[in-house]
Amino acid sequence: MPPEKRSAAGALPKNWPSQLQYLRAPCYSKKIPNDTTSALIIAKSELPTGELLLTARPPFANVKITPIADSSHPANGQHGLFATQHLSPNSFILPYLGYVHVQEETNHSSDYDLSLDRDLGVGVDAYNMGNEARFINDYRGISTGPNAEFGYVFVDLGNGKAEKRMGVFVMSAGKSGKKAKGIAKGDEILVSYGKGFWSERTTTT
């Protein structure tokens, strides 16, 4: 897939790093078997019962990439992703786009690789290419807990097709209702990278 052309594909998000390729759709590895691709891109009529079909049109106006200039922030000198509007509990924020690959192509030095489908052995890595979602930070050292989480979603491709992608969602209000306000305008969107992410880095450092 050629690099994104600004003139042909439209404006890039503000503060998007020039060395990274901005994606408006996943970039599939040529090593992914055809039957695996067929399991990820299906007819809308084959969607599981009750599964939501969403539309995703980047760039995403509900979020913004913001440089971090706070010495107490773990990502100081880097970037974070912030809400430009109120985001309700359980609502879909945006997809997590990147290089969709098989296990043997895993870049073990990447901090941006998520499992897209464990049964199929497919991941999505935003190390060299992706969208705004790659700038979401872990909540540790910033907040008492995450306000968003990853989960898969089916996106309407048109022509009767739907594509399975990794998505970012606002966390639910919870049984206690403590998170009933969702994510406020101007707040940083934060997830939990998971214990495995941090244990691997503890082992290798």
C-alpha positions in Angstrom: 0.0 0.0 0.0 1.6 3.4 -1.0 2.1 6.1 1.5 -0.9 8.4 2.2 -1.1 11.3 -0.2 -2.4 14.5 1.4 -3.7 16.0 -1.8 -5.6 13.0 -2.9 -6.8 11.5 0.4 -7.7 14.7 2.3 -6.2 16.4 5.3 -4.4 14.4 8.0 -5.2 14.8 11.7 -3.5 17.8 13.4 -0.2 16.8 15.0 0.1 13.6 13.0 3.8 12.7 12.8 5.2 13.1 9.3 7.2 9.9 9.5 4.1 7.7 10.0 1.7 6.5 7.4 -1.9 7.5 8.2 -4.4 4.8 7.5 -8.1 5.2 6.6 -8.5 1.4 6.4 -6.5 -1.6 7.6 -3.3 -2.5 5.6 -3.3 -6.3 5.1 -0.2 -8.4 4.9 0.3 -10.4 1.8 1.0 -13.4 4.0 -2.5 -13.6 5.4 -4.3 -16.6 3.8 -7.4 -16.0 1.7 -9.6 -18.0 4.1 -8.4 -15.7 7.0 -9.3 -12.6 5.0 -12.7 -14.1 4.2 -13.3 -14.6 8.0 -12.5 -10.9 8.6 -14.4 -9.5 5.7 -17.9 -11.0 5.6 -21.3 -10.4 4.0 -23.4 -8.2 6.2 -26.0 -10.9 6.2 -23.6 -13.2 8.0 -23.1 -10.8 11.0 -23.6 -12.6 14.3 -27.0 -12.0 15.9 -27.2 -8.7 17.8 -23.8 -7.5 16.4 -23.6 -3.8 15.8 -22.6 -2.6 12.4 -20.8 0.8 12.6 -19.6 3.4 10.2 -16.1 4.8 10.6 -15.0 7.8 8.5 -11.5 9.1 9.3 -10.1 11.5 10.3 -12.2 11.5 13.5 -13.6 14.8 14.7 -14.4 13.4 18.2 -10.8 13.1 19.2 -7.5 15.1 18.8 -3.9 14.2 19.0 -2.2 16.4 21.6 1.5 16.8 22.5 2.2 16.1 26.2 4.1 18.8 27.9 3.7 17.8 31.6 6.7 16.5 33.5 4.5 14.4 35.7 2.9 12.7 32.8 4.4 9.3 31.9 4.2 10.2 28.2 5.8 13.7 28.6 7.4 14.7 25.4 5.2 12.4 23.4 1.5 12.5 22.5 -1.9 11.6 23.9 -5.4 11.3 22.5 -8.1 13.6 23.9 -11.8 13.9 23.5 -13.1 16.9 21.6 -16.7 16.3 22.7 -18.5 14.4 25.5 -18.3 10.6 24.9 -21.1 8.6 26.5 -20.6 5.3 28.4 -20.4 2.2 26.1 -20.2 4.4 23.0 -17.8 3.6 20.1 -15.0 6.1 19.8 -12.9 5.0 16.7 -11.3 1.9 15.2 -7.7 0.9 15.9 -6.0 0.7 12.5 -2.7 -0.7 11.6 -0.8 -3.4 9.7 -2.9 -6.6 9.9 -0.5 -9.6 10.1 -0.1 -13.2 11.0 1.8 -14.4 14.0 5.2 -15.0 12.3 5.3 -11.4 11.3 5.0 -10.1 14.9 7.3 -7.2 15.6 8.3 -8.0 19.2 9.8 -4.5 19.7 6.5 -2.9 18.9 4.3 -1.3 21.7 1.4 -0.9 19.3 0.5 -4.5 18.4 -3.0 -5.9 19.5 -4.6 -9.2 18.9 -7.4 -8.8 16.3 -8.5 -12.5 16.3 -6.8 -15.0 18.5 -8.4 -18.0 16.9 -7.2 -16.9 13.5 -3.8 -15.9 14.8 -4.1 -12.3 13.5 -2.8 -9.1 15.0 -3.0 -5.4 14.1 0.2 -3.3 14.6 0.2 0.5 14.5 4.0 0.8 14.9 4.7 2.2 11.5 1.2 3.0 10.3 -2.1 3.6 11.9 -4.7 6.2 12.9 -5.4 8.4 15.9 -6.0 5.4 18.2 -2.3 4.6 18.3 -1.8 7.6 20.6 -4.0 6.3 23.4 -1.9 6.0 26.6 -2.2 3.6 29.5 -3.9 5.0 32.5 -1.1 4.2 34.9 0.5 7.3 36.4 -2.2 9.5 34.9 -5.5 8.3 36.4 -6.9 5.9 38.9 -8.3 3.7 36.1 -9.0 3.6 32.4 -12.0 5.3 30.9 -11.9 3.4 27.6 -11.3 -0.2 26.4 -10.5 -2.2 23.3 -13.1 -4.5 21.7 -13.8 -5.8 18.3 -16.3 -4.2 16.0 -17.7 -4.7 12.5 -17.5 -1.7 10.2 -19.7 -1.3 7.2 -17.6 -1.3 4.0 -20.6 -0.9 1.7 -21.4 -3.3 -1.2 -23.0 -5.6 1.4 -19.7 -6.2 3.2 -18.6 -5.8 6.8 -15.1 -5.9 8.2 -14.0 -7.0 11.6 -11.7 -4.4 13.2 -10.4 -3.6 16.7 -12.2 -0.7 18.2 -12.0 1.7 21.1 -15.1 2.1 23.3 -15.9 4.3 26.3 -16.2 2.1 29.3 -19.6 1.3 30.7 -21.0 3.1 33.7 -20.5 -0.1 35.8 -22.8 -1.6 38.4 -22.1 1.3 40.8 -22.7 3.9 38.1 -19.4 5.6 39.0 -18.5 6.1 35.4 -21.9 7.2 34.3 -20.5 10.5 33.0 -18.4 8.8 30.3 -15.5 10.9 29.0 -15.8 14.7 29.2 -14.7 17.0 26.5 -11.0 17.8 26.9 -10.2 14.6 28.9 -7.5 12.3 27.8 -8.7 8.9 26.6 -7.0 6.2 28.6 -7.0 2.4 28.4 -5.3 -0.5 30.3 -2.5 -2.0 28.3 -2.9 -5.1 30.4 -0.6 -6.9 32.9 1.1 -8.8 30.1 2.3 -5.6 28.4 4.0 -4.4 31.6 5.4 -7.8 32.7 7.2 -8.2 29.4 8.8 -4.8 29.8 9.8 -5.5 33.3 11.5 -8.7 32.2 13.4 -7.1 29.3 14.6 -4.0 31.1 
